[in-house]
Amino acid sequence: MRNEPAIQLFEWSPRVHIDPFHTHDHLEIGYCLSGSGTFYFGQKAYAAQPGDVFVVNHLERHAAASDADNPSYYLFLYFDPMVIEQADMELLLPFVYLPTKFQNRVPGELDTARRIGRLFHELADEQRYKQPGYHGMMRGKILQICALLLRHYSEQTSSAEWNRTLTSYYRIKPALDYIDERFRESLTLEDAAAVLGLSPSRARHLFQEKLGVGFKQYLLRLRVNEAKRLLASTELPMAEVMFASGFQSHAPFYRAFRQIVGIAPLEYRELSRKLALFENGLDENKTTTRSPADYNESTT
């Protein structure tokens, strides 16, 4: 039986201090429920207010922070690109943007943001009550959200620019898929170039143009993200985490991890444990109906 693309909806409040910038292997849309703060995308920064919608692709580095006196709360939707690729390739356009030219925030006062907000609440109800057919209802609402985003951004972007953006994305996608499957192995720029049928110098330019980072940095991010996952979810010894993430020796592992995450691997594991204990304590004592536990479920 074919596995359905993953969907995850959950509530989250960023900390006051900015976490290290990161990327995901999924698409992401955030809807600000309350409070205020700042959402960062590369060198861009957006003030976040209730009703704002934020669009995040799986390539642009981002982070968020809450204002100390008025913490922000979001509903976040993570989903596999296949959710929309299987239905309508055009709906992928808002997520394959060129980072330097893209406005990630859809202001809450716009009708598009209000309509998306209603769909987010409907998604939360579908996931909460799980009535028959709720998987299909959730996919349908995600398609509606993406169609609204497409219409919103199409007003700001010419069709010629959309076509160039989509073409460059699909030009590099075979290499990204290849790297995602084999990042634990010893890979080189020449390997990625061969997949694309390009020279190494042209492949290097394509990575920098589309992702804003080079091949090596993209590969390091994948390996560090895997290390983070293993550190937070397993008790594997550090050496096994290192090898399982694609690193072959300690010095490059620790250097890359600290560079990308901001702290050492052991510190990250200890912090993850403390946060898990803290969040579990909140779940046990919660009295409100709106909490991360209500939404934090992956549907397949």
VENSUL-V389863 format. One record per residue. N is the residue number from 1. RES is the residue in one small letter. SS is DSSP state (h for helix, s for strand, l for the rest). Layout:
n=N res=RES ss=SS
n=N res=RES ss=SS
//
This chain:
n=1 res=m ss=l
n=2 res=r ss=l
n=3 res=n ss=l
n=4 res=e ss=l
n=5 res=p ss=l
n=6 res=a ss=l
n=7 res=i ss=s
n=8 res=q ss=s
n=9 res=l ss=s
n=10 res=f ss=s
n=11 res=e ss=s
n=12 res=w ss=s
n=13 res=s ss=l
n=14 res=p ss=l
n=15 res=r ss=l
n=16 res=v ss=l
n=17 res=h ss=l
n=18 res=i ss=l
n=19 res=d ss=l
n=20 res=p ss=l
n=21 res=f ss=l
n=22 res=h ss=s
n=23 res=t ss=l
n=24 res=h ss=l
n=25 res=d ss=l
n=26 res=h ss=l
n=27 res=l ss=s
n=28 res=e ss=s
n=29 res=i ss=s
n=30 res=g ss=s
n=31 res=y ss=s
n=32 res=c ss=s
n=33 res=l ss=s
n=34 res=s ss=s
n=35 res=g ss=l
n=36 res=s ss=l
n=37 res=g ss=s
n=38 res=t ss=s
n=39 res=f ss=s
n=40 res=y ss=s
n=41 res=f ss=s
n=42 res=g ss=l
n=43 res=q ss=l
n=44 res=k ss=s
n=45 res=a ss=s
n=46 res=y ss=s
n=47 res=a ss=s
n=48 res=a ss=s
n=49 res=q ss=l
n=50 res=p ss=l
n=51 res=g ss=l
n=52 res=d ss=l
n=53 res=v ss=s
n=54 res=f ss=s
n=55 res=v ss=s
n=56 res=v ss=s
n=57 res=n ss=l
n=58 res=h ss=l
n=59 res=l ss=l
n=60 res=e ss=l
n=61 res=r ss=l
n=62 res=h ss=s
n=63 res=a ss=s
n=64 res=a ss=s
n=65 res=a ss=s
n=66 res=s ss=s
n=67 res=d ss=s
n=68 res=a ss=l
n=69 res=d ss=l
n=70 res=n ss=s
n=71 res=p ss=l
n=72 res=s ss=l
n=73 res=y ss=s
n=74 res=y ss=s
n=75 res=l ss=s
n=76 res=f ss=s
n=77 res=l ss=s
n=78 res=y ss=s
n=79 res=f ss=s
n=80 res=d ss=l
n=81 res=p ss=l
n=82 res=m ss=h
n=83 res=v ss=h
n=84 res=i ss=h
n=85 res=e ss=h
n=86 res=q ss=l
n=87 res=a ss=l
n=88 res=d ss=l
n=89 res=m ss=h
n=90 res=e ss=h
n=91 res=l ss=h
n=92 res=l ss=h
n=93 res=l ss=h
n=94 res=p ss=h
n=95 res=f ss=h
n=96 res=v ss=l
n=97 res=y ss=l
n=98 res=l ss=l
n=99 res=p ss=h
n=100 res=t ss=h
n=101 res=k ss=h
n=102 res=f ss=l
n=103 res=q ss=l
n=104 res=n ss=l
n=105 res=r ss=s
n=106 res=v ss=s
n=107 res=p ss=l
n=108 res=g ss=l
n=109 res=e ss=l
n=110 res=l ss=l
n=111 res=d ss=h
n=112 res=t ss=h
n=113 res=a ss=h
n=114 res=r ss=h
n=115 res=r ss=h
n=116 res=i ss=h
n=117 res=g ss=h
n=118 res=r ss=h
n=119 res=l ss=h
n=120 res=f ss=h
n=121 res=h ss=h
n=122 res=e ss=h
n=123 res=l ss=h
n=124 res=a ss=h
n=125 res=d ss=h
n=126 res=e ss=h
n=127 res=q ss=h
n=128 res=r ss=h
n=129 res=y ss=h
n=130 res=k ss=l
n=131 res=q ss=l
n=132 res=p ss=l
n=133 res=g ss=l
n=134 res=y ss=h
n=135 res=h ss=h
n=136 res=g ss=h
n=137 res=m ss=h
n=138 res=m ss=h
n=139 res=r ss=h
n=140 res=g ss=h
n=141 res=k ss=h
n=142 res=i ss=h
n=143 res=l ss=h
n=144 res=q ss=h
n=145 res=i ss=h
n=146 res=c ss=h
n=147 res=a ss=h
n=148 res=l ss=h
n=149 res=l ss=h
n=150 res=l ss=h
n=151 res=r ss=h
n=152 res=h ss=h
n=153 res=y ss=h
n=154 res=s ss=h
n=155 res=e ss=l
n=156 res=q ss=l
n=157 res=t ss=l
n=158 res=s ss=l
n=159 res=s ss=h
n=160 res=a ss=h
n=161 res=e ss=h
n=162 res=w ss=h
n=163 res=n ss=h
n=164 res=r ss=h
n=165 res=t ss=h
n=166 res=l ss=h
n=167 res=t ss=h
n=168 res=s ss=h
n=169 res=y ss=h
n=170 res=y ss=h
n=171 res=r ss=h
n=172 res=i ss=h
n=173 res=k ss=h
n=174 res=p ss=h
n=175 res=a ss=h
n=176 res=l ss=h
n=177 res=d ss=h
n=178 res=y ss=h
n=179 res=i ss=h
n=180 res=d ss=h
n=181 res=e ss=h
n=182 res=r ss=h
n=183 res=f ss=l
n=184 res=r ss=l
n=185 res=e ss=l
n=186 res=s ss=l
n=187 res=l ss=l
n=188 res=t ss=l
n=189 res=l ss=h
n=190 res=e ss=h
n=191 res=d ss=h
n=192 res=a ss=h
n=193 res=a ss=h
n=194 res=a ss=h
n=195 res=v ss=h
n=196 res=l ss=h
n=197 res=g ss=l
n=198 res=l ss=l
n=199 res=s ss=l
n=200 res=p ss=h
n=201 res=s ss=h
n=202 res=r ss=h
n=203 res=a ss=h
n=204 res=r ss=h
n=205 res=h ss=h
n=206 res=l ss=h
n=207 res=f ss=h
n=208 res=q ss=h
n=209 res=e ss=h
n=210 res=k ss=h
n=211 res=l ss=h
n=212 res=g ss=l
n=213 res=v ss=l
n=214 res=g ss=l
n=215 res=f ss=h
n=216 res=k ss=h
n=217 res=q ss=h
n=218 res=y ss=h
n=219 res=l ss=h
n=220 res=l ss=h
n=221 res=r ss=h
n=222 res=l ss=h
n=223 res=r ss=h
n=224 res=v ss=h
n=225 res=n ss=h
n=226 res=e ss=h
n=227 res=a ss=h
n=228 res=k ss=h
n=229 res=r ss=h
n=230 res=l ss=h
n=231 res=l ss=h
n=232 res=a ss=h
n=233 res=s ss=h
n=234 res=t ss=l
n=235 res=e ss=l
n=236 res=l ss=l
n=237 res=p ss=l
n=238 res=m ss=h
n=239 res=a ss=h
n=240 res=e ss=h
n=241 res=v ss=h
n=242 res=m ss=h
n=243 res=f ss=h
n=244 res=a ss=h
n=245 res=s ss=l
n=246 res=g ss=l
n=247 res=f ss=l
n=248 res=q ss=l
n=249 res=s ss=l
n=250 res=h ss=h
n=251 res=a ss=h
n=252 res=p ss=h
n=253 res=f ss=h
n=254 res=y ss=h
n=255 res=r ss=h
n=256 res=a ss=h
n=257 res=f ss=h
n=258 res=r ss=h
n=259 res=q ss=h
n=260 res=i ss=h
n=261 res=v ss=h
n=262 res=g ss=l
n=263 res=i ss=l
n=264 res=a ss=l
n=265 res=p ss=h
n=266 res=l ss=h
n=267 res=e ss=h
n=268 res=y ss=h
n=269 res=r ss=h
n=270 res=e ss=h
n=271 res=l ss=h
n=272 res=s ss=h
n=273 res=r ss=h
n=274 res=k ss=h
n=275 res=l ss=h
n=276 res=a ss=h
n=277 res=l ss=h
n=278 res=f ss=h
n=279 res=e ss=h
n=280 res=n ss=h
n=281 res=g ss=h
n=282 res=l ss=h
n=283 res=d ss=h
n=284 res=e ss=h
n=285 res=n ss=h
n=286 res=k ss=l
n=287 res=t ss=l
n=288 res=t ss=l
n=289 res=t ss=l
n=290 res=r ss=l
n=291 res=s ss=l
n=292 res=p ss=h
n=293 res=a ss=h
n=294 res=d ss=h
n=295 res=y ss=h
n=296 res=n ss=s
n=297 res=e ss=s
n=298 res=s ss=s
n=299 res=t ss=s
n=300 res=t ss=l
//
